[in-house]
Structures are given as structure tokens and as C-alpha cells.
Amino acid sequence: MESEPPFRLPSDELEYAVLSELWHLGSASVRQLHERLGVPEGLVYTTTAKVVDRLREKGLIRRRRKGNAFLYQPRVAREAVESARARNLVTRLLGPAPRTAVATLVEAVDAVDPDLLDALEQAVAARRRFKHGT
């Protein structure tokens, strides 16, 4: 199995939106991305171009020349980015005292939707079975 290339996460919603659009399209030029994302948001073309450059610098997308233009395509699978984003969010959420934070999170989930605790318990059990190969 081939491992994912090293990358840095999108740092804001615009970077993530451009990356998501590339996952959806497969490949696109900056102009196409700008028409689909930048124009509706009232952004100038150079903003979209800078976002594309940042995504390349972060190792998330690659480019290839096609005629006089460059086409960009994802370099990292959506699942790898989503998994890294989730780990990052959980790390930030739980902070330096994860056991206390988890206990508080369980209380909050119970207060919002007690049935969700059952779903969480089932998800934890399924994950344990998967990790232990049973």
C-alpha cells in the first residue's frame, strides 16, 4: 500500500474550499476555480491564484502544463486530509488534559442527546474490534 505524501493542512476555509473543488473536479485551472469559487464570493482572480499557490506549497495539489495554462489536481486523498483535520481538531479540543476533557465531552453529549451516547459507545466498541482484528 502506497503511503500518503507529506502535506500541511489547509489553514482556512477558502483553502479547504479550493481543495474540495479540486477533489470534485479532478483537475482544473486557476481560471476555472476562480469562476466556480472566487467570483461567487466576490474575490479577485489574484486571491484565487494565491490560494492555489499556497496549496501547492503545502503539498496538497500538483500542477501540470497543458498548452499555455497550468492544470491543478489533488495530490492527497480527501480521506487523508479529513483524517488529519479530525486528529488536529480533537487534539485542540482535548488540550493538555484529555481525560478531563473527554469526561466533560461525554456529559455535554448526554445533555444534548442521550441516545448519542449509545451511538458513541457502539462506535468505540467497533473501533476496538477493528484495531484488535476481531
Secondary structure, DSSP 8 states (H G I E B T S, - for coil): -----------SHHHHHHHHHHHHHS-B-HHHHIIIIIHHHT--HHHHHHHHHHHHHTTSEEEEEETTEEEEEESS-HHHHHHHHHHHHHHHHHTT-HHHHHHHHHHHHHHH-HHHHHHHHHHHHHHHHHHHT-
